């Protein structure tokens, strides 16, 4: 590489985001620079590396590059050294702050650097304001309160100059000191004008917002504290260098009673402790994380794999003890270095943090504070309170016959179960146990009791327990010679077995035999129930047609049992829906819905309303059905209703209302420890995106990605990453968006994923192109084109190559642009042979011609460029691409002027100008070209009038 090439690489690296990628590029460049023996380039590269190490999360390496630059500056001063003197003096501040964070560096070394910093500042005639600030930092670090106060006063009273920290960073340090000394109101007052201004520093506004978290909270500004947390954490969350500040946000979540969110943040950044930016940051984060985990009860935390450690779920208490040990040991090392106990005392206070004061909701996905944090983390059983944290209402009292025997009580329980009367069911079973639990009952009675207990277990999703009890009941019935009840139990057992693949055949055989026997021996209700159970078993096997045939064989009126008839109608609706017989499914759902209303059974009506909502065409009617379901749904059925209603609201174009239902659904899922909250957060993130609440969309999508990864649902996690990348781009967070798209392109490495891989590469190219990072954009477009070619998608390949050509053109790499246009021409020729091309083909061929023309203009070949555009505007207008047609005609007019053909250009440009919307940018461009044509045609009066009309500068 030539020196000029190396300088160009350095300029490209300077445009990269801080982090591991930029550091790797800098270190690779340093090796090449040293081999090239260019002192100037070596100096500037190391100056850039110092900044890159500090902000990229590896500050220890900055000590080496800074020392090299300082020695080089002192050894043999050169003119270029003077140009970088301000930056070199600025780097002294990085060194003092950085040395404090490594306990292995003697404190004397930090004082020596401070003294050298002061000497150089004085020699250059600079203010000592920032020197006093960093002496304050050292005193504060070692716990010398008197010295800290002294240096703080000098720092505040010494005039600022060009080496002082920026208008955001200086007040951030002040806010931290004021907050630590109990002057919260002063801290808030100091920060307000700073936040009202324009902060453009790399560290702002996230640093000052983080410093304000506790002052806001302690002065009763809860809303401001929440907003500061959300905005600041969003900017910090991707930067390893900000691990310390992220610890502040973990502690804030713990203090405000957001234990679940605190643990989510710990889990998200836990692996950063394997590569912390400094021991000080590791100490602080470990302490705040330990305090958070101590509030997590029996929860577990997913810990990613690292060298010598496999990925694992770690109990929160175990991890809390480990992190507390890490923080305490590091504090002891700092104190040994400093000769004080300040850091150990400070860490002890961090470890003792507990929720205090009123709960401050922070989450965009969970509405209420869970009654039990173990439930919030999906690690425990649901609490014994309802979703609002209130005691559940007592079940209504049930009066039972005092003289009923065991069989009568069990029969009452059976009938109540069929009527969905759970209160009477439970009361009858309890009475049977109380009155006859120790009695020597007949085998038939004991079997009946076991069968009903099995029904209870099945309703609680304890399938294994239900199977065991049903098997025992079946054996007793058969030993007692009770064939009909035995077949009823056999059918129930078979349905349960078909839910598991390994027992499906056994289960189906049991259900089928039971239905056949009940057809011969049972009454009409038993026959109907037998066929309904067979239909359910076949439904579990996804044999929709066979299941419908089984229902067709059942007595139409279910033997007069309207509850059973309603359930059968529901099953029929589901099967018809799966068979794409939507109208019939809707009719069956409406039948079940009507019966559910008449019987007043909330559980039945809820299920029927949801079935009807899934099959209705009008989203508004689906919402109305969900509204009805929500009014009657039992507490344990509210979650699916909320989800269905949210989806119906989205379909109805009411995304803002859908957000509330999705939040409620996520909250219910979390409170009950149910699986699936990660999938619901994904849907919630999309709803937030649709209503333009992009910050919340990003927050929730990040949570969803973590949860989906944890479940091993990679396909869904990648789709959510794709959503999140678009949200980041919408927020202007270009580098996080690109990082996600890069990860997706790696994940989508299989041959079946080539179209999706190509899509994300092209999207990355588009983001880079819009950010004027044209050379890198061109590389992404090229990679996308290759993936499209491998996927046999020639039209998409043409589009990607066209965009690549533009990117090379605007990056000023004209040879690469010409080479790409040659590829474009080959692709276009292959597509141009279609006799009647589809509009997309016509469009891409036309735009490829324009791209080629622009590249040729840049090469000084306007004749060839003009020839390429012949007929292109007409083809674009034929597919109603009027804006693009005008764009091409403007280029044609420009080319005619370049070729000294103003007489042809003038009528063309006049016609184009008349068809453009007023005030648009093409209007000014076209008017300027038209005025130029008029000048060349020696019509200066018209040209002047046109320039005046459009407010054009003659020299523009």
KABEL-V210611 format. One record per backbone hydrogen bond with DSSP energy under -1.0 kcal/mol. CO is the residue of the C=O (numbers start at 1). NH is the residue of the N-H. Records with the same first field share a line. If there is no record, write none. Layout:
CO: NH, NH
This chain:
2: 6
3: 7
4: 8
5: 9
6: 10
7: 11
8: 12
9: 13
10: 14
13: 16
19: 23
20: 24
21: 25
22: 26
23: 27
24: 28
25: 29
26: 30
27: 31
28: 32
29: 33
30: 34
31: 35
32: 36
33: 37
38: 42
39: 43
40: 44
41: 45
42: 46
43: 47
44: 48
45: 49
46: 50
47: 51
48: 52
49: 53
50: 54
51: 55
52: 56
53: 58
58: 61
59: 62
61: 65
62: 66
63: 67
64: 68
65: 69
66: 70
67: 71
68: 72
69: 73
70: 74
71: 75
72: 76
78: 82
79: 83
82: 85
84: 88
85: 89
86: 90
87: 91
90: 93
91: 95
92: 96
93: 97
94: 98
95: 99
96: 100
98: 101
99: 102
101: 280
102: 105
107: 111
108: 112
109: 113
110: 114
111: 115
112: 116
113: 117
114: 118
115: 119
116: 120
117: 121
118: 122
119: 123
120: 124
121: 126
122: 125
128: 132
129: 133
130: 134
131: 135
132: 136
133: 137
134: 138
135: 139
136: 140
137: 141
138: 142
139: 144
143: 145
144: 148
145: 149
146: 150
147: 151
148: 152
149: 153
150: 154
151: 155
152: 156
153: 157
154: 158
161: 164
166: 170
168: 172
169: 173
170: 174
171: 175
172: 176
173: 177
174: 178
175: 179
176: 180
177: 181
178: 183
179: 182
183: 187
184: 188
185: 189
186: 190
187: 191
188: 192
191: 195
192: 196
201: 204
203: 207
205: 209
206: 210
207: 211
208: 212
210: 213
212: 216
213: 217
214: 218
215: 219
216: 221
217: 220
221: 225
222: 226
223: 227
224: 228
225: 229
226: 230
227: 231
228: 232
229: 233
230: 234
231: 235
232: 236
233: 237
236: 239
239: 242
240: 243
242: 246
243: 247
244: 248
245: 249
246: 250
247: 251
248: 252
249: 253
250: 254
251: 255
252: 256
253: 258
254: 257
255: 356
256: 360
258: 262
259: 263
260: 264
261: 265
262: 266
263: 267
264: 268
265: 269
266: 270
269: 272
270: 273
271: 274
272: 275
278: 282
279: 283
280: 284
281: 285
282: 286
283: 287
284: 288
285: 289
286: 290
287: 291
288: 292
289: 293
290: 294
292: 295
293: 296
296: 299
299: 316
301: 314
303: 312
306: 309
309: 306
312: 303
314: 301
315: 319
316: 320
317: 321
318: 322
319: 323
320: 324
321: 325
322: 326
323: 327
324: 328
325: 329
326: 330
327: 331
328: 332
329: 333
330: 334
331: 335
332: 336
333: 337
334: 338
335: 339, 340
341: 345
342: 346
343: 347
344: 348
345: 349
346: 350
347: 351
348: 352
350: 353
372: 375, 376
373: 377
374: 379
375: 378
386: 389
390: 386
401: 404
405: 409
406: 410
407: 411
408: 412
409: 413
410: 414
411: 415
412: 416
413: 417
414: 418
415: 419
416: 421
417: 420
420: 422
421: 425
422: 426
423: 427
424: 428
425: 429
426: 430
427: 431
428: 432
429: 433
430: 434
431: 435
432: 436
433: 437
436: 439
439: 441
442: 446
443: 447
444: 448
445: 449
446: 450
447: 451
448: 452
449: 453
450: 454
451: 455
452: 456
453: 457
454: 458
455: 459
456: 460
457: 462
458: 461
461: 463
462: 466
463: 467
464: 468
465: 469
466: 470
467: 471
468: 472
469: 473
470: 474
471: 475
472: 476
473: 477
474: 478
475: 479
476: 480
477: 482
478: 481
481: 483
482: 486
483: 487
484: 488
485: 489
486: 490
487: 491
488: 492
489: 493
490: 494
491: 495
492: 496
493: 497
494: 498
496: 499
497: 500
500: 503
501: 504
503: 507
504: 508
505: 509
506: 510
507: 511
508: 512
509: 513
510: 514
511: 515
512: 516
513: 517
514: 518
515: 519
517: 521
518: 522
523: 527
524: 528
525: 529
526: 530
527: 531
528: 532
529: 533
530: 534
531: 535
532: 536
533: 537
534: 538
535: 539
536: 540
538: 543
539: 542
542: 544
543: 547
544: 548
545: 549
546: 550
547: 551
548: 552
551: 554
555: 558
557: 560
558: 561
560: 562
561: 565
562: 566
563: 567
564: 568
565: 569
566: 570
567: 571
568: 572
569: 573
570: 574
571: 575
572: 576
573: 577
574: 578
575: 579
576: 581
577: 580
581: 585
582: 586
583: 587
584: 588
585: 589
586: 590
587: 591
588: 592
589: 593
590: 594
591: 595
592: 596
593: 597
594: 598
595: 599
596: 600, 601
601: 605
602: 606
603: 607
604: 608
605: 609
606: 610
607: 611
608: 612
609: 613
610: 614
612: 616
618: 622
619: 623
620: 624
621: 625
622: 626
623: 627
624: 628
625: 629
626: 630
627: 631
628: 632
629: 633
634: 637
635: 638
637: 641
638: 642
639: 643
640: 644
641: 645
642: 646
643: 647
644: 648
645: 649
646: 650
647: 651
648: 652
649: 654
650: 653
654: 658
655: 659
657: 661
658: 662
659: 663
660: 664
661: 665
662: 666
663: 667
664: 668
665: 669
666: 670
667: 671
668: 672
669: 674
670: 673
676: 680
677: 681
678: 682
679: 683
680: 684
681: 685
682: 686
683: 687
684: 688
685: 689
686: 690
687: 691
688: 693
689: 692
692: 694
693: 697
694: 698
695: 699
696: 700
697: 701
698: 702
699: 703
700: 704
701: 705
702: 706
703: 707
704: 708
705: 709
706: 710
707: 711
708: 713
709: 712
712: 714
713: 717
714: 718
715: 719
716: 720
717: 721
718: 722
719: 723
720: 724
721: 725
722: 726
723: 727
724: 728
725: 729
726: 730
727: 731
728: 733
729: 732
732: 734
733: 737
734: 738
735: 739
736: 740
737: 741
738: 742
739: 743
740: 744
741: 745
742: 746
743: 747
744: 748
747: 749
750: 753
751: 754
753: 757
754: 758
755: 759
756: 760
757: 761
758: 762
759: 763
760: 764
761: 765
762: 766
763: 767
764: 768
765: 769
766: 770
767: 771
768: 773
769: 772
773: 777
774: 778
775: 779
776: 780
777: 781
778: 782
779: 783
780: 784
781: 785
782: 786
783: 787
784: 788
785: 789
786: 790
787: 791
788: 793
789: 792
793: 797
794: 798
795: 799
796: 800
797: 801
798: 802
799: 803
800: 804
801: 805
802: 806
803: 807
804: 808
805: 809
806: 810
807: 811
808: 813
809: 812
813: 817
814: 818
815: 819
816: 820
817: 821
818: 822
819: 823
820: 824
821: 825
822: 826
823: 827
824: 828
825: 829
826: 830
827: 831
828: 832
831: 834
838: 842
839: 843
840: 844
841: 845
842: 846
843: 847
844: 848
845: 849
846: 850
847: 851
848: 852
849: 853
850: 854
851: 855
852: 856
853: 857
854: 858
855: 859
856: 861
857: 860
861: 865
862: 866
863: 867
864: 868
867: 870
869: 872
871: 875
872: 876
873: 877
874: 878
876: 881
877: 880
880: 882
881: 885
882: 886
883: 887
884: 888
885: 889
886: 890
887: 891
888: 892
889: 893
890: 894
891: 895
892: 896
893: 897
894: 898
895: 899
896: 901
897: 900
901: 905
902: 906
904: 908
905: 909
906: 910
907: 911
908: 912
909: 913
910: 914
913: 916
917: 920
921: 925
922: 926
923: 927
924: 928
925: 929
926: 930
927: 931
928: 932
929: 933
930: 934
931: 935
932: 936
933: 937
934: 939
935: 938
939: 943
940: 944
941: 945
942: 946
943: 947
944: 948
945: 949
946: 950
947: 952
953: 956
